[in-house]
Amino acid sequence: MPVVLENLGKRFGDGAPVLDDVNATIAQGEFVALLGASGCGKSTLLNIMAGLEPPTSGALEVPSDGAAFMFQDAALFPWLTARGNIELALQLADKSSTKGSRRARATELLELVHLGGAGDKRPHELSGGMRQRVALARSLAQDRQLLLMDEPFAALDAITRDLLHDELERIWKETGRTIVFVTHNVREAVRLGQRVLLLSSRPGRVVAEWDVTEEHRTDAGAAGELTGVITRRLREEIRRHAK
């Protein structure tokens, strides 16, 4: 089912609204990148979509089984192996599952993120990019149609980030997940998203959106032009927030 946000608002206590009149529809299987100035409410919006925060006003529709969440920090349990971290997520998702079935599924997920030979390694033995792959596999282990990603590659170097972009695109196409991906990186948004949504500075609301076509994916000039257009609009929002 699609994700639908209607006139969504959020404020904490008596403070100024963080989000106000947010409207968006995300089709099933769509990959949407969410951009905005720091503090505009992007992470708060993801938390509401994940059911971690209630909205103050408005309404939303999300898949009945909820959403899987991937954070900026891999947040793996250091005493568990890569496979063990995934198996734990599988156990929490289905308490009736057997140890053997969890191990088999964890192995499949490690293969999916190209970490088939790293299942017995602990987090400190893995690079930052590898830890994020384990975190992605753990998110997929929840077997939810909707995957929410909050700047998952922000702390990685450029080369590792580009490699993980390729991996994420491949996994998205293979699994058919609906993905909402928060980023501050316009190039990343154009590289990954089928559509890019821009939130205004506080209170956050959707003020612009762009479709990313196949031409943008195959023509560096077209991608650069779109990146420039979005960057200029984002800077307008940042300047407005600074006044």
C-alpha atoms as a printed R data frame, in Angstrom:
    type eleno elety resid chain resno      x       y       z
1   ATOM     1    CA   MET     A     1  0.000   0.000   0.000
2   ATOM     2    CA   PRO     A     2  1.155   3.591  -0.510
3   ATOM     3    CA   VAL     A     3  2.320   5.885   2.266
4   ATOM     4    CA   VAL     A     4  0.001   8.886   2.564
5   ATOM     5    CA   LEU     A     5  0.619  11.984   4.699
6   ATOM     6    CA   GLU     A     6 -2.264  14.431   4.986
7   ATOM     7    CA   ASN     A     7 -1.932  17.838   6.664
8   ATOM     8    CA   LEU     A     8  0.521  16.271   9.112
9   ATOM     9    CA   GLY     A     9  1.772  18.459  11.966
10  ATOM    10    CA   LYS     A    10  4.012  17.962  14.977
11  ATOM    11    CA   ARG     A    11  4.969  20.117  17.928
12  ATOM    12    CA   PHE     A    12  6.643  19.162  21.176
13  ATOM    13    CA   GLY     A    13  4.911  20.574  24.243
14  ATOM    14    CA   ASP     A    14  4.173  24.271  23.925
15  ATOM    15    CA   GLY     A    15  7.018  24.902  21.505
16  ATOM    16    CA   ALA     A    16  6.814  26.105  17.926
17  ATOM    17    CA   PRO     A    17  5.686  23.481  15.407
18  ATOM    18    CA   VAL     A    18  8.409  21.285  13.974
19  ATOM    19    CA   LEU     A    19  6.201  20.076  11.119
20  ATOM    20    CA   ASP     A    20  3.119  21.788   9.728
21  ATOM    21    CA   ASP     A    21  0.712  20.760   6.976
22  ATOM    22    CA   VAL     A    22  2.940  18.063   5.472
23  ATOM    23    CA   ASN     A    23  1.304  16.445   2.451
24  ATOM    24    CA   ALA     A    24  2.848  13.657   0.391
25  ATOM    25    CA   THR     A    25  1.977  10.346  -1.224
26  ATOM    26    CA   ILE     A    26  4.655   7.692  -1.756
27  ATOM    27    CA   ALA     A    27  3.713   4.832  -4.038
28  ATOM    28    CA   GLN     A    28  4.354   1.214  -3.093
29  ATOM    29    CA   GLY     A    29  7.846   0.264  -4.232
30  ATOM    30    CA   GLU     A    30  8.916   3.881  -4.777
31  ATOM    31    CA   PHE     A    31 12.289   5.256  -3.638
32  ATOM    32    CA   VAL     A    32 11.900   8.811  -2.323
33  ATOM    33    CA   ALA     A    33 14.756  10.982  -1.098
34  ATOM    34    CA   LEU     A    34 13.932  13.609   1.534
35  ATOM    35    CA   LEU     A    35 16.025  16.780   1.697
36  ATOM    36    CA   GLY     A    36 15.939  19.859   3.902
37  ATOM    37    CA   ALA     A    37 17.971  22.216   6.065
38  ATOM    38    CA   SER     A    38 19.238  20.962   9.416
39  ATOM    39    CA   GLY     A    39 16.465  21.049  11.999
40  ATOM    40    CA   CYS     A    40 13.616  21.156   9.482
41  ATOM    41    CA   GLY     A    41 12.004  18.017  10.892
42  ATOM    42    CA   LYS     A    42 13.162  15.277   8.506
43  ATOM    43    CA   SER     A    43 14.052  12.821  11.273
44  ATOM    44    CA   THR     A    44 10.880  13.706  13.184
45  ATOM    45    CA   LEU     A    45  8.856  12.908  10.077
46  ATOM    46    CA   LEU     A    46 10.556   9.509   9.785
47  ATOM    47    CA   ASN     A    47  9.864   8.835  13.471
48  ATOM    48    CA   ILE     A    48  6.166   9.562  12.910
49  ATOM    49    CA   MET     A    49  6.071   7.284   9.864
50  ATOM    50    CA   ALA     A    50  7.747   4.558  11.929
51  ATOM    51    CA   GLY     A    51  5.220   4.920  14.731
52  ATOM    52    CA   LEU     A    52  7.872   6.133  17.202
53  ATOM    53    CA   GLU     A    53  6.183   9.550  17.569
54  ATOM    54    CA   PRO     A    54  2.491  10.423  17.255
55  ATOM    55    CA   PRO     A    55  1.557  13.366  15.022
56  ATOM    56    CA   THR     A    56  0.000  16.384  16.714
57  ATOM    57    CA   SER     A    57 -2.381  16.954  13.822
58  ATOM    58    CA   GLY     A    58 -3.313  15.492  10.471
59  ATOM    59    CA   ALA     A    59 -3.319  11.866   9.434
60  ATOM    60    CA   LEU     A    60 -1.081   9.271   7.852
61  ATOM    61    CA   GLU     A    61 -1.431   5.874   6.241
62  ATOM    62    CA   VAL     A    62  1.437   3.388   6.327
63  ATOM    63    CA   PRO     A    63  1.556  -0.369   5.694
64  ATOM    64    CA   SER     A    64 -0.224  -2.294   8.433
65  ATOM    65    CA   ASP     A    65  2.961  -4.147   9.405
66  ATOM    66    CA   GLY     A    66  4.755  -0.864  10.135
67  ATOM    67    CA   ALA     A    67  8.234   0.085   8.971
68  ATOM    68    CA   ALA     A    68 11.828  -1.021   9.313
69  ATOM    69    CA   PHE     A    69 14.285   1.702  10.334
70  ATOM    70    CA   MET     A    70 17.959   2.159   9.484
71  ATOM    71    CA   PHE     A    71 19.851   4.859  11.381
72  ATOM    72    CA   GLN     A    72 22.999   6.837  10.639
73  ATOM    73    CA   ASP     A    73 24.902   4.768  13.199
74  ATOM    74    CA   ALA     A    74 24.951   1.014  12.548
75  ATOM    75    CA   ALA     A    75 24.349   0.455  16.302
76  ATOM    76    CA   LEU     A    76 25.304  -3.215  16.178
77  ATOM    77    CA   PHE     A    77 25.618  -5.215  19.382
78  ATOM    78    CA   PRO     A    78 29.402  -5.533  19.797
79  ATOM    79    CA   TRP     A    79 29.260  -8.930  21.550
80  ATOM    80    CA   LEU     A    80 27.350 -10.515  18.655
81  ATOM    81    CA   THR     A    81 28.721 -11.520  15.280
82  ATOM    82    CA   ALA     A    82 27.374  -9.988  12.087
83  ATOM    83    CA   ARG     A    83 25.153 -13.046  11.675
84  ATOM    84    CA   GLY     A    84 24.141 -12.908  15.339
85  ATOM    85    CA   ASN     A    85 22.961  -9.294  15.014
86  ATOM    86    CA   ILE     A    86 20.743 -10.280  12.099
87  ATOM    87    CA   GLU     A    87 19.479 -13.425  13.832
88  ATOM    88    CA   LEU     A    88 18.427 -11.343  16.829
89  ATOM    89    CA   ALA     A    89 16.356  -9.080  14.583
90  ATOM    90    CA   LEU     A    90 14.761 -12.151  13.025
91  ATOM    91    CA   GLN     A    91 13.945 -13.557  16.473
92  ATOM    92    CA   LEU     A    92 12.342 -10.297  17.578
93  ATOM    93    CA   ALA     A    93 10.315 -10.173  14.361
94  ATOM    94    CA   ASP     A    94  9.069 -13.753  14.754
95  ATOM    95    CA   LYS     A    95  9.406 -15.318  18.192
96  ATOM    96    CA   SER     A    96  8.095 -18.632  16.866
97  ATOM    97    CA   SER     A    97 10.969 -18.998  14.396
98  ATOM    98    CA   THR     A    98 13.540 -21.720  14.974
99  ATOM    99    CA   LYS     A    99 17.252 -21.219  15.468
100 ATOM   100    CA   GLY     A   100 17.966 -23.112  12.261
101 ATOM   101    CA   SER     A   101 15.559 -21.036  10.176
102 ATOM   102    CA   ARG     A   102 16.974 -17.805  11.605
103 ATOM   103    CA   ARG     A   103 20.518 -18.864  10.789
104 ATOM   104    CA   ALA     A   104 19.562 -19.803   7.236
105 ATOM   105    CA   ARG     A   105 17.730 -16.509   6.675
106 ATOM   106    CA   ALA     A   106 20.588 -14.492   8.200
107 ATOM   107    CA   THR     A   107 22.983 -16.208   5.813
108 ATOM   108    CA   GLU     A   108 20.716 -15.279   2.878
109 ATOM   109    CA   LEU     A   109 20.625 -11.645   3.992
110 ATOM   110    CA   LEU     A   110 24.398 -11.506   4.399
111 ATOM   111    CA   GLU     A   111 24.725 -12.814   0.850
112 ATOM   112    CA   LEU     A   112 22.245 -10.172  -0.321
113 ATOM   113    CA   VAL     A   113 24.461  -7.373   1.039
114 ATOM   114    CA   HIS     A   114 27.620  -9.113  -0.265
115 ATOM   115    CA   LEU     A   115 28.929 -10.089   3.176
116 ATOM   116    CA   GLY     A   116 28.635 -13.838   2.845
117 ATOM   117    CA   GLY     A   117 32.131 -14.436   4.207
118 ATOM   118    CA   ALA     A   118 31.841 -12.059   7.159
119 ATOM   119    CA   GLY     A   119 29.037 -13.664   9.148
120 ATOM   120    CA   ASP     A   120 31.278 -14.794  12.011
121 ATOM   121    CA   LYS     A   121 33.062 -11.465  12.428
122 ATOM   122    CA   ARG     A   122 32.211  -9.085  15.256
123 ATOM   123    CA   PRO     A   123 31.523  -5.382  14.552
124 ATOM   124    CA   HIS     A   124 35.029  -4.231  15.591
125 ATOM   125    CA   GLU     A   125 36.468  -6.510  12.908
126 ATOM   126    CA   LEU     A   126 34.422  -4.837  10.162
127 ATOM   127    CA   SER     A   127 34.970  -1.580   8.301
128 ATOM   128    CA   GLY     A   128 32.422   1.230   8.581
129 ATOM   129    CA   GLY     A   129 30.924   0.320   5.234
130 ATOM   130    CA   MET     A   130 30.660  -3.330   6.189
131 ATOM   131    CA   ARG     A   131 28.943  -2.453   9.474
132 ATOM   132    CA   GLN     A   132 26.389  -0.404   7.541
133 ATOM   133    CA   ARG     A   133 25.775  -3.383   5.258
134 ATOM   134    CA   VAL     A   134 25.080  -5.512   8.322
135 ATOM   135    CA   ALA     A   135 22.719  -2.804   9.589
136 ATOM   136    CA   LEU     A   136 20.943  -2.837   6.224
137 ATOM   137    CA   ALA     A   137 20.618  -6.631   6.352
138 ATOM   138    CA   ARG     A   138 19.251  -6.322   9.892
139 ATOM   139    CA   SER     A   139 16.642  -3.811   8.663
140 ATOM   140    CA   LEU     A   140 15.643  -6.152   5.839
141 ATOM   141    CA   ALA     A   141 15.336  -8.966   8.385
142 ATOM   142    CA   GLN     A   142 12.262  -7.238   9.780
143 ATOM   143    CA   ASP     A   143 10.575  -8.045   6.441
144 ATOM   144    CA   ARG     A   144  8.580  -4.815   6.304
145 ATOM   145    CA   GLN     A   145  7.412  -3.314   3.017
146 ATOM   146    CA   LEU     A   146  8.438   0.184   4.157
147 ATOM   147    CA   LEU     A   147 12.117   0.920   4.868
148 ATOM   148    CA   LEU     A   148 12.993   4.269   6.477
149 ATOM   149    CA   MET     A   149 16.631   5.349   6.249
150 ATOM   150    CA   ASP     A   150 17.935   8.323   8.246
151 ATOM   151    CA   GLU     A   151 21.241   9.463   6.670
152 ATOM   152    CA   PRO     A   152 22.666   5.932   6.803
153 ATOM   153    CA   PHE     A   153 25.792   6.725   4.773
154 ATOM   154    CA   ALA     A   154 26.595  10.228   6.075
155 ATOM   155    CA   ALA     A   155 29.648   9.188   8.116
156 ATOM   156    CA   LEU     A   156 31.271   7.166   5.323
157 ATOM   157    CA   ASP     A   157 34.010   8.275   2.941
158 ATOM   158    CA   ALA     A   158 32.976   9.174  -0.608
159 ATOM   159    CA   ILE     A   159 34.218   5.977  -2.273
160 ATOM   160    CA   THR     A   160 32.529   3.683   0.262
161 ATOM   161    CA   ARG     A   161 29.345   5.737   0.018
162 ATOM   162    CA   ASP     A   162 29.293   5.366  -3.783
163 ATOM   163    CA   LEU     A   163 29.738   1.606  -3.473
164 ATOM   164    CA   LEU     A   164 26.876   1.387  -1.000
165 ATOM   165    CA   HIS     A   165 24.688   3.476  -3.309
166 ATOM   166    CA   ASP     A   166 25.116   0.765  -5.933
167 ATOM   167    CA   GLU     A   167 24.361  -1.946  -3.372
168 ATOM   168    CA   LEU     A   168 21.268  -0.198  -2.041
169 ATOM   169    CA   GLU     A   169 19.881   0.374  -5.529
170 ATOM   170    CA   ARG     A   170 20.415  -3.299  -6.371
171 ATOM   171    CA   ILE     A   171 18.753  -4.471  -3.144
172 ATOM   172    CA   TRP     A   172 15.826  -2.075  -3.618
173 ATOM   173    CA   LYS     A   173 15.205  -3.460  -7.110
174 ATOM   174    CA   GLU     A   174 15.522  -7.065  -5.887
175 ATOM   175    CA   THR     A   175 13.232  -6.686  -2.864
176 ATOM   176    CA   GLY     A   176 10.664  -4.150  -4.108
177 ATOM   177    CA   ARG     A   177 10.741  -2.254  -0.810
178 ATOM   178    CA   THR     A   178  9.264   1.227  -0.470
179 ATOM   179    CA   ILE     A   179 12.151   3.427   0.711
180 ATOM   180    CA   VAL     A   180 12.165   6.890   2.255
181 ATOM   181    CA   PHE     A   181 15.763   8.070   2.460
182 ATOM   182    CA   VAL     A   182 16.752  11.188   4.434
183 ATOM   183    CA   THR     A   183 19.953  12.902   3.354
184 ATOM   184    CA   HIS     A   184 21.690  16.300   3.367
185 ATOM   185    CA   ASN     A   185 23.573  15.346   0.207
186 ATOM   186    CA   VAL     A   186 21.815  16.555  -2.962
187 ATOM   187    CA   ARG     A   187 24.017  14.403  -5.206
188 ATOM   188    CA   GLU     A   188 23.069  11.358  -3.112
189 ATOM   189    CA   ALA     A   189 19.376  12.232  -3.371
190 ATOM   190    CA   VAL     A   190 19.563  12.462  -7.183
191 ATOM   191    CA   ARG     A   191 21.694   9.311  -7.389
192 ATOM   192    CA   LEU     A   192 19.229   7.167  -5.421
193 ATOM   193    CA   GLY     A   193 15.741   8.639  -5.489
194 ATOM   194    CA   GLN     A   194 13.049   8.266  -8.103
195 ATOM   195    CA   ARG     A   195 11.676  11.437  -6.591
196 ATOM   196    CA   VAL     A   196 13.222  14.115  -4.379
197 ATOM   197    CA   LEU     A   197 11.097  15.980  -1.818
198 ATOM   198    CA   LEU     A   198 12.304  19.202  -0.195
199 ATOM   199    CA   LEU     A   199 11.123  20.228   3.265
200 ATOM   200    CA   SER     A   200 11.045  23.910   4.156
201 ATOM   201    CA   SER     A   201 12.847  25.287   7.175
202 ATOM   202    CA   ARG     A   202 10.850  25.137  10.385
203 ATOM   203    CA   PRO     A   203  8.086  24.437  10.395
204 ATOM   204    CA   GLY     A   204  8.828  21.704   7.889
205 ATOM   205    CA   ARG     A   205  6.451  21.164   5.003
206 ATOM   206    CA   VAL     A   206  6.932  19.844   1.481
207 ATOM   207    CA   VAL     A   207  7.665  22.917  -0.639
208 ATOM   208    CA   ALA     A   208  9.143  21.366  -3.789
209 ATOM   209    CA   GLU     A   209  9.617  18.030  -5.500
210 ATOM   210    CA   TRP     A   210 11.491  16.751  -8.520
211 ATOM   211    CA   ASP     A   211 11.206  13.570 -10.559
212 ATOM   212    CA   VAL     A   212 14.490  11.784 -11.248
213 ATOM   213    CA   THR     A   213 14.245  10.264 -14.719
214 ATOM   214    CA   GLU     A   214 16.256   7.551 -16.402
215 ATOM   215    CA   GLU     A   215 18.102  10.317 -18.266
216 ATOM   216    CA   HIS     A   216 19.364  11.679 -14.952
217 ATOM   217    CA   ARG     A   217 20.658   8.200 -14.078
218 ATOM   218    CA   THR     A   218 22.484   7.667 -17.358
219 ATOM   219    CA   ASP     A   219 23.557  11.188 -18.353
220 ATOM   220    CA   ALA     A   220 26.025  12.883 -15.997
221 ATOM   221    CA   GLY     A   221 25.224  16.286 -17.499
222 ATOM   222    CA   ALA     A   222 21.501  15.925 -16.855
223 ATOM   223    CA   ALA     A   223 22.172  14.667 -13.312
224 ATOM   224    CA   GLY     A   224 24.489  17.602 -12.662
225 ATOM   225    CA   GLU     A   225 21.926  20.074 -13.946
226 ATOM   226    CA   LEU     A   226 19.189  18.672 -11.700
227 ATOM   227    CA   THR     A   227 21.594  18.605  -8.742
228 ATOM   228    CA   GLY     A   228 22.313  22.292  -9.338
229 ATOM   229    CA   VAL     A   229 18.621  23.201  -9.489
230 ATOM   230    CA   ILE     A   230 17.867  21.362  -6.236
231 ATOM   231    CA   THR     A   231 20.957  22.776  -4.518
232 ATOM   232    CA   ARG     A   232 19.928  26.349  -5.325
233 ATOM   233    CA   ARG     A   233 16.433  25.743  -3.964
234 ATOM   234    CA   LEU     A   234 17.849  24.109  -0.830
235 ATOM   235    CA   ARG     A   235 20.145  27.097  -0.268
236 ATOM   236    CA   GLU     A   236 17.131  29.387  -0.439
237 ATOM   237    CA   GLU     A   237 15.559  27.425   2.397
238 ATOM   238    CA   ILE     A   238 18.774  27.475   4.429
239 ATOM   239    CA   ARG     A   239 19.078  31.267   3.992
240 ATOM   240    CA   ARG     A   240 15.454  31.709   5.006
241 ATOM   241    CA   HIS     A   241 16.066  29.671   8.148
242 ATOM   242    CA   ALA     A   242 19.103  31.817   9.009
243 ATOM   243    CA   LYS     A   243 17.150  35.097   8.978
